[in-house]
Amino acid sequence: MKANLIYTLIIASCILCSCSSRPSTERKGKNLIEVDPNRDDKVSVYDLFSRIEIIPLETKQNSLLTFLIGEPDRVIVHENNFYFLDDSQHLIIVFNSEGKFLKKISKKGNGPEEYISIDDFNINRFTGNLEVLSSVGRYINVYDISGNIFIERIKFPADMPIVQNFHHLTSDVYVFFTRSHKAEIFFYSKSGNKFFMSDYSLPEWFNRRTVFTAASKNPFYVYNDFLCFEQVYNGDVFTISPLDYILEPRYLWDFGRHNFSLSVLPENESMKTYLDLLKKISADYAILFQIYKENSKYYFTRFKFKNRYKHLVFNKNKNEYILFERFREGGQCVPQWIDEDAIYTFISPSFINQVIDPSILNGENKSKYLQIKDDDNPVVVKYKFK
């Protein structure tokens, strides 16, 4: 009876807020931040950071990660340890803050305490448990933080859509993102074993046929106990309300005539048509916001404009931004994790020279940089805030 009551209240809330959940095309208010995409500020590494540390991840046979460049399949920094999802190997590999290999969490199989696939994982901020999403199995397996002790399996209802990403909205309600057909967000009550859709929906032709991705591999993040969602195609950021499940605008970037929207694209064309359009669209519009991180002082993002990547750093305290392609000293700003102390970039050895110029490193970190070999594990570049 209690579960049915919870579900009824959730459905009622969903109906009441359904007109507000869809991303708004009306861009105004305090969340709208005007940005000139043509700006190219001269920014030094030391305008933002006090130093840069190089942390090579220990390379041994059972610690090898297989992601190549760009964003890892998934990484979480928890209690000074790095948890990496390696999608192709269906496992999680853990290193400490100094890069030393700690353990491999590998439970792939068909047993009751194993997972068929691992498509996403989280460390539950309410319980501290490690949770693994299997899209193929249509469940979440819950383990203790070590990954050794199986706690439970959260089996989804038979009519629930296939999902690729998840996060925890409350201790009971999960939020999911699916890109199987349309790009959609929906919610699931564990206690009621029921799900309901939000009004967030992007058309199937845009989600499946174009290269203008609706969302990244990791579209959710938590800041200050708020769950946030970011759209890759135009960079809009929303806070998801745990009370009424509305997607409330958090950051809306206003590039003037360079704002990208779905109306720019012809509908239901071939993938080749959209690929051919990409260069032209990128020349005229700010698109592909695939990097986004936030702490109490800064919001970092990176996007493509005029077929080049630009880095946008918004200072929340000063309500102003800087925009640049590369630091004066060379290198880029590609945060893939952030805390109050630093931002972290995870990069394969063969591409680290694209991110950082070793001439700006001190003796110890330059020595670490010069010892990195192309077949080593990825490297953590830690930028300490001033």
Buried (B, 14 or more C-beta within 10 A) or exposed (E): EEEEEBBEEBBEBBEEBBEBBEBBEEBEEEBEBEBEBEEEEEBEBBBBBEBBBBBBBBBEEEBBBEBEEBBBBBBBBEEEBBBBBBBEBBBBBBBBEEBEBBBBBBBBEEEEEBBBEBBBBBBBEEBEBBBBBBBEBBBBBBBEBEBEEBEBBBEBEEEBBBBBBBBBBBEBBBBBBBBBEBBBBBBBBBEBBBBBBBBBBBBBBBBBBBEBBBBBBBBBBBBEEBBBBBBBBBBBBBBBBBEBBBBBBBBBBBBEEBBBEBEEBEEEBEEEEBEEBBEEBBEEBBBBBBBBBBBEBBBBBBBBBBEEBBBBBBEBEEEEBBBBBBBBBBBBBBBBBBEEEBBBBBBBBBBBBBBBBBEBBEEEBBEBBEEBEEEBBBBBBBBEBE
